[in-house]
Amino acid sequence: MLKVYHAPNTRSIRVVWLLEELGVPYEKQTVDFSPAYLQSPAHLAVHPLGKLPAVDDDGLILNESGAIVQYILAKNAGSHLEPKLGTPAYGKYLQWLHFAEATFMPPVSQIIQHTFRKPEAERVASVVADAQAALKKVLAVLDGEISGKNFICGDDFTAADIMLGYDLYLCNLIRVPLDNFDNIRDYYARLSARPAFLKATGK
Ligand SMILES: N[C@@H](CCC(=O)N[C@@H](CS)C(=O)NCC(=O)O)C(=O)O
């Protein structure tokens, strides 16, 4: 059975949320999200950078959240969580699935690192200011895209919403102001009311 290495508030939420939406059985191993544990030989064996998430699927170790999501979907091909392979809708779906980690997350991570995760002496205020400006642009694009839609691909909830939903969960956690982004606020309200989201985030 697929084992998910998980810690609250981390990207492993994406994996648990996906598995809950699919109704696929899995084993969740909640680990200590401390530098000491993440850099321990036991954890480096499943994630050589000492991060989360990681999964162990009968000996196959994977540790990049978007890739894990695509792998699980490929093993559950034809699920309701992605458009039909090779269609234009699938192209758009893939774009947003990857946008979540490749474009949306970097400024969010920089804000987190330089406001509370790094030791105070290593925090750089200008990095936070630049990241906030970059994040505003990302949010404006997303807000425009989601306008008039229930989910990022239209009427149907997909795994791209799980990838993006985690980004919005973090924005909410670190209190990124969303006052000017009404469409995003409504979108996140829809996502965060889903039972699988509540289960994955422990709410
Ligand atoms: N691109 C990777 C990023 C993994 C990542 O940065 N994970 C964070 C938790 S959300 C982590 O483990 N950080 C611990 C650290 O950097 O020490 C993914 O999507 O899996």
The ligand as an ORCA input file, in Angstrom:
! r2SCAN-3c Opt
* xyz 0 1
  N       9.185     21.214     -5.005
  C       9.111     20.369     -3.840
  C       9.297     21.248     -2.623
  C       9.404     20.454     -1.333
  C       9.510     21.367     -0.109
  O      10.161     22.432     -0.146
  N       8.900     20.935      1.006
  C       8.932     21.713      2.228
  C       7.633     21.478      3.015
  S       6.211     22.076      2.196
  C      10.026     21.190      3.122
  O      10.121     20.008      3.341
  N      10.847     22.084      3.679
  C      11.803     21.711      4.672
  C      13.092     22.422      4.503
  O      13.267     23.083      3.465
  O      13.905     22.291      5.412
  C       7.762     19.631     -3.842
  O       6.805     20.179     -4.421
  O       7.682     18.514     -3.320
*
